[in-house]
Amino acid sequence: MMKRVKSIFGIFFLSIVLFGCNQTMSFQSVDELVAEVEKGVESITVEQLMEMIENGDMILLVDVREPNEHNAGYIPGSLNIPRGTLEFKIGNEDFWDAEMLYMPEKDEQLVLYCKKGKRSILAVQTLEQLGYKNVKFLEDGWKHWEMTYPLIYEKNLDQMSHEEEEEVGGC
């Protein structure tokens, strides 16, 4: 009888260990999700980014906003890869050949930004899951850059402006 109780207890304990640890977190809003992800990713300030640019540091600066947002104004030297296609393009040789750039190594320094920072936080997590080891997001995103360095930006005048299409992503 005692052996049977131990066996049942052992199976019960093993079930708790195996299945109890495999729970996924659930969030009430996207803001909760972003706040949780932000705890585990690294950031950089606009001042730190400017210092890196001025020092000529080797970084890949990626704007994860949609093309219409990027074309209206972006940080000089940044490459537009929208968050929705980032994981498909980041390791795709054909994409990098078309951009006439080299494909980044997994340990290269990448800085991601979006309008206010939320999309880039999630994008950093995605790249880390794909094995990129040195990825950061720009705190408060493009809007903070634009307010801090209002004369240091570029835009694609040939392309559609920010006002012509509805904003995507809400952040």
Secondary structure as the mmCIF struct_conf table of DSSP 4:
data_model
#
loop_
_struct_conf.conf_type_id
_struct_conf.id
_struct_conf.beg_label_comp_id
_struct_conf.beg_label_asym_id
_struct_conf.beg_label_seq_id
_struct_conf.end_label_comp_id
_struct_conf.end_label_asym_id
_struct_conf.end_label_seq_id
HELX_RH_AL_P HELX_RH_AL_P1 MET A 2 GLY A 20
TURN_TY1_P TURN_TY1_P1 CYS A 21 ASN A 22
HELX_LH_PP_P HELX_LH_PP_P1 GLN A 23 MET A 25
BEND BEND1 GLN A 28 SER A 29
HELX_RH_AL_P HELX_RH_AL_P2 VAL A 30 GLU A 38
TURN_TY1_P TURN_TY1_P2 LYS A 39 GLY A 40
BEND BEND2 VAL A 41 VAL A 41
STRN STRN1 GLU A 42 ILE A 44
HELX_RH_AL_P HELX_RH_AL_P3 VAL A 46 ASN A 55
TURN_TY1_P TURN_TY1_P3 GLY A 56 GLY A 56
STRN STRN2 LEU A 60 ASP A 63
BEND BEND3 ARG A 65 ARG A 65
HELX_RH_AL_P HELX_RH_AL_P4 PRO A 67 ALA A 72
STRN STRN3 TYR A 74 TYR A 74
TURN_TY1_P TURN_TY1_P4 PRO A 76 GLY A 77
STRN STRN4 LEU A 79 ASN A 80
HELX_RH_AL_P HELX_RH_AL_P5 ARG A 83 LYS A 89
TURN_TY1_P TURN_TY1_P5 ILE A 90 GLY A 91
HELX_RH_AL_P HELX_RH_AL_P6 GLU A 93 GLU A 99
TURN_TY1_P TURN_TY1_P6 MET A 100 MET A 100
BEND BEND4 LEU A 101 LEU A 101
HELX_LH_PP_P HELX_LH_PP_P2 TYR A 102 GLU A 105
TURN_TY1_P TURN_TY1_P7 LYS A 106 ASP A 107
BEND BEND5 GLU A 108 GLU A 108
STRN STRN5 GLN A 109 TYR A 113
BEND BEND6 LYS A 115 GLY A 117
HELX_RH_AL_P HELX_RH_AL_P7 LYS A 118 GLN A 129
TURN_TY1_P TURN_TY1_P8 LEU A 130 GLY A 131
STRN STRN6 ASN A 134 LEU A 138
TURN_TY1_P TURN_TY1_P9 GLU A 139 ASP A 140
HELX_RH_AL_P HELX_RH_AL_P8 GLY A 141 THR A 148
BEND BEND7 TYR A 149 TYR A 149
TURN_TY1_P TURN_TY1_P10 PRO A 150 LEU A 151
BEND BEND8 ILE A 152 ILE A 152
STRN STRN7 GLU A 154 GLU A 154
TURN_TY1_P TURN_TY1_P11 LEU A 157 ASP A 158
BEND BEND9 GLN A 159 GLN A 159
HELX_LH_PP_P HELX_LH_PP_P3 MET A 160 SER A 161
HELX_RH_3T_P HELX_RH_3T_P1 HIS A 162 GLU A 164
BEND BEND10 GLU A 165 GLU A 165
BEND BEND11 VAL A 168 GLY A 169
#
